[in-house]
Amino acid sequence: MNGARVPLKISLTRRYKFAASHRLYSAQFSEEENKRLYGKCGNPYGHGHNYLVEVTVSGPVDPETGMVANLGELDPFVEREVIEPFDQRYLNKEISEFHEIVPTTENICREIYGRLKAFSAARIERVRIQETSNNSFEYREEAELAQSC
Amino acid sequence: MIRVTRRLEFSAAHFYHNPKFSDEENRRVFGKCSNKHGHGHNYVLEVTVAGEPDPATGMVLDLKELKDILQREVGERMDHRHLNYEVPELAGKIPTCENIAAVIWGLLEPQITQGTLDRVRVYESPDLFADCTAAPNGSLHGARGEGNRV
Protein backbone atom coordinates (compact mmCIF):
# COMPACT_ATOMS: atom_id res chain seq x y z
CA MET A 1 0.00 0.00 0.00
CA ASN A 2 1.41 3.39 -0.85
CA GLY A 3 -1.58 5.30 0.55
CA ALA A 4 -1.64 7.62 -2.47
CA ARG A 5 -4.90 9.50 -3.00
CA VAL A 6 -4.15 10.46 -6.57
CA PRO A 7 -2.91 8.44 -9.55
CA LEU A 8 0.86 8.50 -9.57
CA LYS A 9 3.45 8.61 -12.26
CA ILE A 10 6.80 6.98 -11.64
CA SER A 11 9.94 7.51 -13.66
CA LEU A 12 13.46 6.20 -13.31
CA THR A 13 16.57 8.10 -14.29
CA ARG A 14 19.95 6.49 -14.87
CA ARG A 15 23.16 8.42 -15.44
CA TYR A 16 25.82 7.29 -17.91
CA LYS A 17 29.14 8.80 -18.94
CA PHE A 18 31.14 9.08 -22.11
CA ALA A 19 34.13 11.15 -23.12
CA ALA A 20 34.39 12.43 -26.69
CA SER A 21 35.74 15.21 -28.82
CA HIS A 22 33.87 17.44 -31.23
CA ARG A 23 34.12 20.60 -33.23
CA LEU A 24 31.34 23.08 -33.88
CA TYR A 25 31.58 24.12 -37.51
CA SER A 26 29.01 24.43 -40.27
CA ALA A 27 29.86 24.39 -43.98
CA GLN A 28 26.76 26.55 -44.55
CA PHE A 29 28.59 29.53 -43.06
CA SER A 30 31.70 31.42 -44.09
CA GLU A 31 34.90 31.01 -42.05
CA GLU A 32 34.26 34.37 -40.49
CA GLU A 33 30.66 33.52 -39.60
CA ASN A 34 31.78 30.20 -38.11
CA LYS A 35 34.31 32.05 -35.99
CA ARG A 36 31.71 34.54 -34.83
CA LEU A 37 29.08 31.86 -34.10
CA TYR A 38 31.10 29.11 -32.52
CA GLY A 39 34.18 30.93 -31.16
CA LYS A 40 36.64 28.60 -29.42
CA CYS A 41 34.35 25.62 -30.08
CA GLY A 42 35.25 25.87 -33.76
CA ASN A 43 38.96 25.12 -33.27
CA PRO A 44 39.79 22.95 -36.33
CA TYR A 45 41.54 20.29 -34.25
CA GLY A 46 38.49 19.75 -32.03
CA HIS A 47 38.23 19.62 -28.26
CA GLY A 48 36.54 17.24 -25.80
CA HIS A 49 34.20 16.86 -22.87
CA ASN A 50 33.25 14.33 -20.21
CA TYR A 51 29.60 14.07 -21.10
CA LEU A 52 27.06 12.92 -18.50
CA VAL A 53 23.91 11.46 -20.01
CA GLU A 54 20.74 11.07 -17.94
CA VAL A 55 18.20 8.72 -19.46
CA THR A 56 14.69 8.85 -17.97
CA VAL A 57 12.25 6.00 -18.51
CA SER A 58 8.64 5.92 -17.40
CA GLY A 59 5.77 3.49 -17.35
CA PRO A 60 3.97 1.18 -14.97
CA VAL A 61 5.96 -0.35 -12.14
CA ASP A 62 6.01 -4.13 -12.62
CA PRO A 63 4.58 -5.57 -9.37
CA GLU A 64 6.80 -8.65 -9.70
CA THR A 65 10.04 -6.68 -9.81
CA GLY A 66 9.11 -3.27 -8.35
CA MET A 67 10.74 -1.70 -11.40
CA VAL A 68 9.82 0.60 -14.29
CA ALA A 69 12.72 -0.94 -16.17
CA ASN A 70 15.27 -3.50 -15.11
CA LEU A 71 18.76 -2.00 -15.19
CA GLY A 72 19.90 -5.43 -16.30
CA GLU A 73 18.17 -4.60 -19.60
CA LEU A 74 18.52 -0.80 -19.75
CA ASP A 75 22.27 -0.64 -19.01
CA PRO A 76 23.40 -3.03 -21.76
CA PHE A 77 20.99 -1.39 -24.24
CA VAL A 78 22.38 2.11 -23.56
CA GLU A 79 25.91 0.73 -23.53
CA ARG A 80 25.42 -0.87 -26.95
CA GLU A 81 23.45 1.93 -28.62
CA VAL A 82 25.25 4.97 -27.21
CA ILE A 83 28.27 4.47 -24.96
CA GLU A 84 30.06 1.98 -27.19
CA PRO A 85 29.77 4.11 -30.36
CA PHE A 86 30.30 7.52 -28.64
CA ASP A 87 32.90 6.92 -25.93
CA GLN A 88 36.49 7.97 -26.75
CA ARG A 89 35.47 9.08 -30.26
CA TYR A 90 35.62 12.17 -32.42
CA LEU A 91 31.91 12.75 -32.91
CA ASN A 92 32.19 14.78 -36.14
CA LYS A 93 33.99 11.98 -37.96
CA GLU A 94 32.98 8.78 -36.20
CA ILE A 95 29.23 9.24 -35.80
CA SER A 96 27.84 9.37 -39.32
CA GLU A 97 24.85 11.57 -38.37
CA PHE A 98 27.32 14.32 -37.45
CA HIS A 99 28.86 14.40 -40.91
CA GLU A 100 25.92 16.59 -41.88
CA ILE A 101 24.70 18.15 -38.67
CA VAL A 102 26.73 20.07 -36.10
CA PRO A 103 27.42 18.01 -32.94
CA THR A 104 26.14 20.60 -30.50
CA THR A 105 24.86 19.06 -27.28
CA GLU A 106 21.33 19.95 -28.44
CA ASN A 107 21.84 17.73 -31.49
CA ILE A 108 23.61 15.03 -29.46
CA CYS A 109 20.56 14.90 -27.14
CA ARG A 110 18.23 14.38 -30.10
CA GLU A 111 20.51 11.79 -31.69
CA ILE A 112 20.80 9.80 -28.47
CA TYR A 113 17.05 9.98 -27.89
CA GLY A 114 16.54 8.62 -31.43
CA ARG A 115 18.92 5.72 -30.77
CA LEU A 116 17.25 4.84 -27.45
CA LYS A 117 13.63 5.20 -28.54
CA ALA A 118 13.45 1.55 -29.59
CA PHE A 119 13.91 0.36 -25.96
CA SER A 120 10.99 -2.00 -25.52
CA ALA A 121 10.65 -2.42 -21.73
CA ALA A 122 9.64 1.20 -20.92
CA ARG A 123 9.09 4.55 -22.59
CA ILE A 124 12.17 6.69 -23.04
CA GLU A 125 10.86 9.96 -21.71
CA ARG A 126 13.84 12.27 -21.59
CA VAL A 127 17.51 12.52 -22.43
CA ARG A 128 19.47 15.13 -20.51
CA ILE A 129 23.12 15.77 -21.19
CA GLN A 130 25.55 17.70 -19.09
CA GLU A 131 28.36 18.86 -21.36
CA THR A 132 30.23 20.55 -18.52
CA SER A 133 29.20 21.34 -14.97
CA ASN A 134 27.94 24.70 -16.29
CA ASN A 135 25.91 23.51 -19.30
CA SER A 136 23.11 21.00 -19.62
CA PHE A 137 20.57 20.26 -22.33
CA GLU A 138 17.54 18.03 -22.46
CA TYR A 139 15.26 16.58 -25.08
CA ARG A 140 11.77 15.11 -24.81
CA GLU A 141 9.63 14.20 -27.76
CA GLU A 142 6.73 16.55 -27.21
CA ALA A 143 4.33 14.83 -29.61
CA GLU A 144 4.74 11.52 -27.78
CA LEU A 145 4.36 13.27 -24.48
CA ALA A 146 1.12 14.95 -25.55
CA GLN A 147 -0.24 11.64 -26.79
CA SER A 148 0.44 9.84 -23.53
CA CYS A 149 -1.11 12.47 -21.28
CA MET B 1 3.77 29.08 -8.71
CA ILE B 2 6.93 28.49 -6.71
CA ARG B 3 8.49 25.10 -6.04
CA VAL B 4 10.41 24.54 -2.82
CA THR B 5 12.69 21.52 -2.43
CA ARG B 6 14.00 20.06 0.81
CA ARG B 7 16.55 17.28 0.98
CA LEU B 8 17.02 14.45 3.49
CA GLU B 9 19.67 11.77 3.54
CA PHE B 10 19.06 8.36 5.01
CA SER B 11 21.10 5.19 5.01
CA ALA B 12 19.41 1.83 4.77
CA ALA B 13 19.86 -1.78 3.78
CA HIS B 14 17.80 -3.77 1.27
CA PHE B 15 17.85 -6.62 -1.18
CA TYR B 16 15.56 -7.70 -3.99
CA HIS B 17 13.72 -10.99 -3.71
CA ASN B 18 10.40 -12.12 -5.10
CA PRO B 19 9.11 -15.20 -3.23
CA LYS B 20 7.18 -16.23 -6.37
CA PHE B 21 10.48 -16.70 -8.22
CA SER B 22 12.92 -19.56 -7.80
CA ASP B 23 16.36 -18.72 -6.42
CA GLU B 24 17.71 -18.95 -9.93
CA GLU B 25 15.05 -16.58 -11.32
CA ASN B 26 15.70 -14.13 -8.49
CA ARG B 27 19.38 -14.16 -9.40
CA ARG B 28 18.65 -13.74 -13.09
CA VAL B 29 16.16 -10.88 -12.66
CA PHE B 30 17.79 -9.01 -9.77
CA GLY B 31 21.47 -9.88 -10.22
CA LYS B 32 23.77 -8.80 -7.38
CA CYS B 33 20.85 -7.01 -5.70
CA SER B 34 19.35 -10.39 -4.82
CA ASN B 35 22.06 -11.24 -2.26
CA LYS B 36 19.93 -12.26 0.72
CA HIS B 37 22.36 -10.82 3.26
CA GLY B 38 21.38 -7.42 1.89
CA HIS B 39 23.47 -4.40 0.98
CA GLY B 40 23.04 -0.70 1.62
CA HIS B 41 22.90 2.78 0.17
CA ASN B 42 23.12 6.37 1.24
CA TYR B 43 19.76 7.42 -0.11
CA VAL B 44 19.01 11.06 -0.85
CA LEU B 45 15.40 12.17 -0.75
CA GLU B 46 14.35 15.41 -2.43
CA VAL B 47 10.82 16.55 -1.69
CA THR B 48 9.32 19.37 -3.73
CA VAL B 49 6.25 21.33 -2.62
CA ALA B 50 4.54 23.75 -5.00
CA GLY B 51 2.41 26.75 -4.16
CA GLU B 52 2.08 30.51 -3.99
CA PRO B 53 4.10 32.29 -1.31
CA ASP B 54 1.98 33.66 1.53
CA PRO B 55 2.09 37.48 1.06
CA ALA B 56 2.63 38.01 4.79
CA THR B 57 5.54 35.56 5.27
CA GLY B 58 6.89 35.31 1.72
CA MET B 59 6.93 31.53 2.14
CA VAL B 60 5.13 28.67 0.36
CA LEU B 61 5.44 26.70 3.59
CA ASP B 62 7.47 26.72 6.75
CA LEU B 63 10.63 24.80 5.85
CA LYS B 64 11.21 23.91 9.50
CA GLU B 65 7.83 22.19 9.47
CA LEU B 66 8.71 20.34 6.26
CA LYS B 67 12.05 19.31 7.76
CA ASP B 68 10.22 17.92 10.81
CA ILE B 69 7.70 16.04 8.62
CA LEU B 70 10.51 14.46 6.57
CA GLN B 71 12.39 13.47 9.70
CA ARG B 72 9.28 12.01 11.35
CA GLU B 73 7.77 10.22 8.35
CA VAL B 74 10.91 9.13 6.51
CA GLY B 75 14.01 9.58 8.69
CA GLU B 76 12.60 7.77 11.69
CA ARG B 77 11.05 5.03 9.57
CA MET B 78 13.91 4.33 7.19
CA ASP B 79 17.24 5.71 8.44
CA HIS B 80 19.58 2.91 9.57
CA ARG B 81 16.86 0.33 8.91
CA HIS B 82 16.55 -2.73 6.76
CA LEU B 83 13.85 -1.78 4.23
CA ASN B 84 12.78 -5.40 3.64
CA TYR B 85 12.08 -6.12 7.30
CA GLU B 86 11.55 -2.92 9.22
CA VAL B 87 9.31 -0.66 7.16
CA PRO B 88 5.71 -1.95 7.22
CA GLU B 89 4.66 0.28 4.28
CA LEU B 90 7.13 -1.62 2.08
CA ALA B 91 6.01 -5.06 3.24
CA GLY B 92 5.30 -7.31 0.27
CA LYS B 93 6.98 -4.90 -2.16
CA ILE B 94 10.41 -5.06 -3.70
CA PRO B 95 12.22 -2.06 -2.13
CA THR B 96 13.36 -0.48 -5.40
CA CYS B 97 13.75 3.29 -5.55
CA GLU B 98 10.52 3.37 -7.64
CA ASN B 99 8.56 1.72 -4.80
CA ILE B 100 10.33 3.70 -2.08
CA ALA B 101 9.42 6.96 -3.87
CA ALA B 102 5.76 5.91 -4.17
CA VAL B 103 5.60 4.88 -0.50
CA ILE B 104 7.18 8.16 0.58
CA TRP B 105 4.63 10.05 -1.55
CA GLY B 106 1.84 8.20 0.30
CA LEU B 107 3.37 9.04 3.68
CA LEU B 108 3.98 12.73 2.96
CA GLU B 109 1.02 13.77 0.87
CA PRO B 110 -1.53 13.85 3.75
CA GLN B 111 0.98 15.75 5.93
CA ILE B 112 1.56 18.65 3.57
CA THR B 113 -1.02 21.25 4.52
CA GLN B 114 0.58 24.35 2.97
CA GLY B 115 1.18 24.09 -0.78
CA THR B 116 0.84 20.76 -2.58
CA LEU B 117 3.27 17.89 -2.87
CA ASP B 118 4.76 18.19 -6.35
CA ARG B 119 7.52 15.61 -6.59
CA VAL B 120 9.29 12.96 -4.53
CA ARG B 121 12.73 12.08 -5.85
CA VAL B 122 14.75 9.24 -4.33
CA TYR B 123 18.42 8.86 -5.25
CA GLU B 124 19.81 5.41 -4.58
CA SER B 125 23.20 6.65 -5.81
CA PRO B 126 24.32 9.71 -7.80
CA ASP B 127 23.74 7.60 -10.95
CA LEU B 128 20.21 6.37 -10.23
CA PHE B 129 17.02 8.01 -9.04
CA ALA B 130 13.24 7.61 -9.23
CA ASP B 131 10.69 10.41 -9.43
CA CYS B 132 7.12 10.15 -8.20
CA THR B 133 4.64 12.83 -9.28
CA ALA B 134 0.89 13.09 -9.70
CA ALA B 135 0.00 11.55 -13.06
CA PRO B 136 -0.83 14.20 -15.67
CA ASN B 137 -4.59 14.47 -16.34
CA GLY B 138 -5.25 11.45 -14.18
CA SER B 139 -3.56 9.07 -16.65
CA LEU B 140 -2.46 5.81 -15.12
CA HIS B 141 1.27 5.71 -15.62
CA GLY B 142 2.14 4.26 -12.29
CA ALA B 143 -0.29 3.43 -9.57
CA ARG B 144 -3.66 4.23 -8.11
CA GLY B 145 -3.62 3.44 -4.42
CA GLU B 146 -3.63 -0.04 -3.02
CA GLY B 147 -3.63 -3.14 -5.13
CA ASN B 148 -2.28 -1.42 -8.18
CA ARG B 149 1.07 -1.69 -9.80
CA VAL B 150 3.16 0.34 -7.36
Chai-1 contact restraints between the chains, C-beta under 6 A:
chainA,res_idxA,chainB,res_idxB,connection_type,confidence,min_distance_angstrom,max_distance_angstrom,comment,restraint_id
A,M1,B,E146,contact,1.0,0.0,6.0,A-B,restraint_1
A,N2,B,A102,contact,1.0,0.0,6.0,A-B,restraint_2
A,N2,B,V103,contact,1.0,0.0,6.0,A-B,restraint_3
A,N2,B,G106,contact,1.0,0.0,6.0,A-B,restraint_4
A,N2,B,V150,contact,1.0,0.0,6.0,A-B,restraint_5
A,G3,B,G106,contact,1.0,0.0,6.0,A-B,restraint_6
A,A4,B,W105,contact,1.0,0.0,6.0,A-B,restraint_7
A,A4,B,G106,contact,1.0,0.0,6.0,A-B,restraint_8
A,A4,B,G145,contact,1.0,0.0,6.0,A-B,restraint_9
A,V6,B,A134,contact,1.0,0.0,6.0,A-B,restraint_10
A,P7,B,A135,contact,1.0,0.0,6.0,A-B,restraint_11
A,P7,B,G138,contact,1.0,0.0,6.0,A-B,restraint_12
A,P7,B,L140,contact,1.0,0.0,6.0,A-B,restraint_13
A,P7,B,R144,contact,1.0,0.0,6.0,A-B,restraint_14
A,L8,B,A102,contact,1.0,0.0,6.0,A-B,restraint_15
A,L8,B,C132,contact,1.0,0.0,6.0,A-B,restraint_16
A,L8,B,A135,contact,1.0,0.0,6.0,A-B,restraint_17
A,L8,B,G142,contact,1.0,0.0,6.0,A-B,restraint_18
A,L8,B,A143,contact,1.0,0.0,6.0,A-B,restraint_19
A,K9,B,T133,contact,1.0,0.0,6.0,A-B,restraint_20
A,K9,B,A135,contact,1.0,0.0,6.0,A-B,restraint_21
A,K9,B,H141,contact,1.0,0.0,6.0,A-B,restraint_22
A,K9,B,G142,contact,1.0,0.0,6.0,A-B,restraint_23
A,I10,B,E98,contact,1.0,0.0,6.0,A-B,restraint_24
A,I10,B,C132,contact,1.0,0.0,6.0,A-B,restraint_25
A,I10,B,G142,contact,1.0,0.0,6.0,A-B,restraint_26
A,S11,B,D131,contact,1.0,0.0,6.0,A-B,restraint_27
A,L12,B,A130,contact,1.0,0.0,6.0,A-B,restraint_28
A,T13,B,F129,contact,1.0,0.0,6.0,A-B,restraint_29
A,R14,B,L128,contact,1.0,0.0,6.0,A-B,restraint_30
A,R15,B,D127,contact,1.0,0.0,6.0,A-B,restraint_31
A,P60,B,R149,contact,1.0,0.0,6.0,A-B,restraint_32
A,V61,B,E98,contact,1.0,0.0,6.0,A-B,restraint_33
A,V61,B,G142,contact,1.0,0.0,6.0,A-B,restraint_34
A,V61,B,R149,contact,1.0,0.0,6.0,A-B,restraint_35
A,V61,B,V150,contact,1.0,0.0,6.0,A-B,restraint_36
A,P63,B,R149,contact,1.0,0.0,6.0,A-B,restraint_37
A,E64,B,N18,contact,1.0,0.0,6.0,A-B,restraint_38
A,G66,B,K93,contact,1.0,0.0,6.0,A-B,restraint_39
A,G66,B,I94,contact,1.0,0.0,6.0,A-B,restraint_40
A,G66,B,T96,contact,1.0,0.0,6.0,A-B,restraint_41
A,G66,B,N99,contact,1.0,0.0,6.0,A-B,restraint_42
A,M67,B,T96,contact,1.0,0.0,6.0,A-B,restraint_43
A,V68,B,E98,contact,1.0,0.0,6.0,A-B,restraint_44
A,G72,B,G31,contact,1.0,0.0,6.0,A-B,restraint_45
A,C149,B,P136,contact,1.0,0.0,6.0,A-B,restraint_46
A,C149,B,N137,contact,1.0,0.0,6.0,A-B,restraint_47
A,C149,B,S139,contact,1.0,0.0,6.0,A-B,restraint_48
